Amino acid sequence: MKQGPIHSCTCGHDHSHAHAPSAPHPPQPVPWSILRMSLASRLLAALAIAGGLWGMIALAMRAT
């Protein structure tokens, strides 16, 4: 149901959150994303993860 900006409604909840497009919400912090990292940071993170996994493999092979 499409309603205009000014309407009357008896749906039981408050419609007081209204603002003009010229007054938008304040910006919110963006969540962390690997896509926002620089290429060098992504490569370093991948190398660190790969090194950790190889370390786990080496420990597992040494224990047997």
N, CA, C and O of each residue as an XYZ file, in Angstrom:
256
protein
N       0.843     -1.160      0.000
C       0.000      0.000      0.000
C       0.897      1.235      0.000
O       1.672      1.441      0.933
N       0.793      2.043     -1.031
C       1.604      3.240     -1.121
C       0.840      4.400     -0.508
O      -0.319      4.642     -0.843
N       1.505      5.118      0.397
C       0.894      6.266      1.044
C       1.779      7.478      0.815
O       2.993      7.353      0.656
N       1.178      8.621      0.800
C       1.919      9.856      0.621
C       2.663     10.228      1.888
O       2.552      9.537      2.901
N       3.425     11.322      1.842
C       4.194     11.722      3.017
C       3.308     12.153      4.185
O       3.709     12.046      5.344
N       2.130     12.629      3.887
C       1.205     13.035      4.956
C      -0.019     12.148      4.833
O      -0.729     12.202      3.829
N      -0.268     11.345      5.832
C      -1.419     10.457      5.804
C      -1.878     10.199      7.221
O      -1.124     10.354      8.181
N      -3.104      9.812      7.325
C      -3.605      9.435      8.640
C      -3.721      7.918      8.660
O      -4.091      7.283      7.672
N      -3.399      7.374      9.793
C      -3.355      5.925      9.887
C      -3.687      5.536     11.311
O      -3.275      6.208     12.257
N      -4.407      4.487     11.461
C      -4.739      3.986     12.794
C      -4.130      2.600     12.975
O      -4.770      1.681     13.485
N      -2.903      2.477     12.554
C      -2.252      1.169     12.601
C      -1.615      0.880     13.954
O      -1.135     -0.233     14.171
N      -1.594      1.832     14.859
C      -1.126      1.564     16.201
C       0.341      1.854     16.464
O       0.811      1.607     17.575
N       1.081      2.365     15.498
C       2.467      2.720     15.778
C       2.724      4.159     15.355
O       1.954      4.770     14.613
N       3.830      4.668     15.855
C       4.153      6.083     15.696
C       4.843      6.337     14.358
O       5.756      5.605     13.978
N       4.410      7.360     13.655
C       5.019      7.757     12.385
C       5.807      9.053     12.543
O       5.870      9.849     11.606
N       6.402      9.276     13.697
C       7.085     10.538     13.944
C       8.462     10.607     13.293
O       9.055     11.684     13.229
N       8.983      9.479     12.809
C      10.293      9.491     12.167
C      10.117      9.872     10.701
O       9.974      9.013      9.831
N      10.130     11.147     10.454
C       9.984     11.630      9.082
C      10.931     12.808      8.911
O      11.049     13.655      9.796
N      11.598     12.855      7.778
C      12.498     13.958      7.489
C      12.568     14.143      5.992
O      12.250     13.243      5.215
N      12.985     15.314      5.612
C      13.086     15.637      4.192
C      14.347     15.009      3.610
O      15.295     14.726      4.342
N      14.361     14.791      2.303
C      15.580     14.261      1.683
C      16.788     15.175      1.863
O      17.926     14.712      1.784
N      16.560     16.458      2.102
C      17.680     17.381      2.309
C      18.309     17.220      3.688
O      19.375     17.780      3.943
N      17.671     16.468      4.582
C      18.206     16.233      5.928
C      18.296     14.727      6.163
O      17.498     14.183      6.927
N      19.247     14.039      5.526
C      19.327     12.584      5.669
C      19.870     12.169      7.028
O      20.258     13.003      7.845
N      19.887     10.874      7.246
C      20.451     10.335      8.483
C      21.944     10.635      8.547
O      22.589     10.755      7.506
N      22.504     10.756      9.748
C      23.957     10.930      9.847
C      24.657      9.654      9.391
O      24.092      8.567      9.512
N      25.860      9.765      8.875
C      26.560      8.561      8.399
C      26.877      7.617      9.555
O      27.183      8.053     10.664
N      26.798      6.332      9.279
C      27.113      5.319     10.270
C      28.442      4.678      9.905
O      28.800      4.630      8.728
N      29.177      4.185     10.891
C      30.451      3.534     10.569
C      30.202      2.288      9.723
O      29.291      1.505      9.995
N      31.020      2.124      8.705
C      30.863      0.964      7.824
C      31.461     -0.262      8.490
O      32.474     -0.158      9.181
N      30.848     -1.419      8.294
C      31.421     -2.629      8.864
C      32.730     -2.985      8.169
O      32.976     -2.582      7.032
N      33.564     -3.749      8.873
C      34.849     -4.146      8.318
C      34.619     -5.016      7.090
O      33.709     -5.845      7.069
N      35.429     -4.829      6.090
C      35.349     -5.646      4.885
C      36.750     -5.842      4.334
O      37.549     -4.906      4.305
N      37.049     -7.058      3.896
C      38.357     -7.325      3.308
C      38.518     -6.541      2.007
O      39.642     -6.248      1.600
N      37.423     -6.203      1.361
C      37.488     -5.446      0.113
C      37.932     -4.006      0.337
O      38.375     -3.343     -0.601
N      37.821     -3.517      1.558
C      38.256     -2.150      1.862
C      39.739     -2.085      2.217
O      40.293     -0.997      2.377
N      40.382     -3.243      2.340
C      41.809     -3.283      2.662
C      42.618     -3.018      1.397
O      42.162     -3.291      0.287
N      43.806     -2.490      1.575
C      44.678     -2.284      0.420
C      45.178     -3.644     -0.075
O      45.085     -4.647      0.633
N      45.701     -3.661     -1.281
C      46.192     -4.911     -1.860
C      47.333     -5.483     -1.017
O      47.393     -6.691     -0.785
N      48.228     -4.622     -0.563
C      49.352     -5.087      0.255
C      48.841     -5.696      1.567
O      49.353     -6.725      2.007
N      47.850     -5.079      2.188
C      47.299     -5.613      3.437
C      46.633     -6.958      3.209
O      46.762     -7.863      4.033
N      45.918     -7.097      2.090
C      45.280     -8.374      1.785
C      46.316     -9.468      1.552
O      46.143    -10.596      2.014
N      47.396     -9.138      0.836
C      48.438    -10.129      0.605
C      49.127    -10.537      1.902
O      49.411    -11.716      2.110
N      49.398     -9.565      2.778
C      50.021     -9.886      4.072
C      49.102    -10.751      4.925
O      49.559    -11.680      5.591
N      47.804    -10.445      4.907
C      46.856    -11.255      5.672
C      46.796    -12.677      5.121
O      46.758    -13.641      5.885
N      46.787    -12.806      3.791
C      46.757    -14.145      3.184
C      48.021    -14.922      3.519
O      47.952    -16.116      3.812
N      49.179    -14.261      3.480
C      50.429    -14.941      3.829
C      50.449    -15.366      5.295
O      50.943    -16.444      5.625
N      49.916    -14.523      6.168
C      49.871    -14.864      7.596
C      48.961    -16.065      7.832
O      49.301    -16.964      8.601
N      47.818    -16.081      7.177
C      46.897    -17.211      7.337
C      47.519    -18.482      6.772
O      47.457    -19.540      7.398
N      48.119    -18.377      5.589
C      48.755    -19.552      4.978
C      49.902    -20.055      5.851
O      50.068    -21.262      6.020
N      50.689    -19.140      6.403
C      51.781    -19.547      7.290
C      51.265    -20.258      8.525
O      51.847    -21.251      8.960
N      50.178    -19.759      9.092
C      49.581    -20.417     10.252
C      49.070    -21.807      9.929
O      49.235    -22.738     10.718
N      48.447    -21.946      8.761
C      47.959    -23.269      8.366
C      49.108    -24.237      8.120
O      49.035    -25.398      8.525
N      50.170    -23.773      7.460
C      51.336    -24.640      7.245
C      51.987    -25.003      8.582
O      52.493    -26.114      8.743
N      51.976    -24.080      9.529
C      52.506    -24.387     10.859
C      51.709    -25.480     11.541
O      52.281    -26.354     12.192
N      50.388    -25.439     11.397
C      49.547    -26.487     11.976
C      49.831    -27.827     11.307
O      49.871    -28.861     11.974
N      50.027    -27.810      9.998
C      50.353    -29.053      9.284
C      51.693    -29.603      9.765
O      51.819    -30.806      9.998
N      52.688    -28.741      9.915
C      54.006    -29.177     10.363
C      53.917    -29.774     11.771
O      54.549    -30.791     12.057
N      53.130    -29.140     12.651
C      52.964    -29.683     14.002
C      52.264    -31.035     13.968
O      52.627    -31.946     14.712
N      51.273    -31.163     13.115
C      50.538    -32.440     13.035
C      51.438    -33.545     12.503
O      51.365    -34.683     12.968
N      52.286    -33.219     11.531
C      53.172    -34.235     10.971
C      54.288    -34.602     11.959
O      54.739    -35.747     11.980
N      54.724    -33.663     12.758
C      55.787    -33.925     13.718
C      55.275    -34.796     14.855
O      56.034    -35.587     15.416
N      53.984    -34.663     15.208
C      53.411    -35.406     16.327
C      53.211    -36.874     15.995
O      53.096    -37.693     16.908
N      53.166    -37.230     14.730
C      52.931    -38.635     14.395
C      54.209    -39.425     14.257
O      54.167    -40.623     13.977
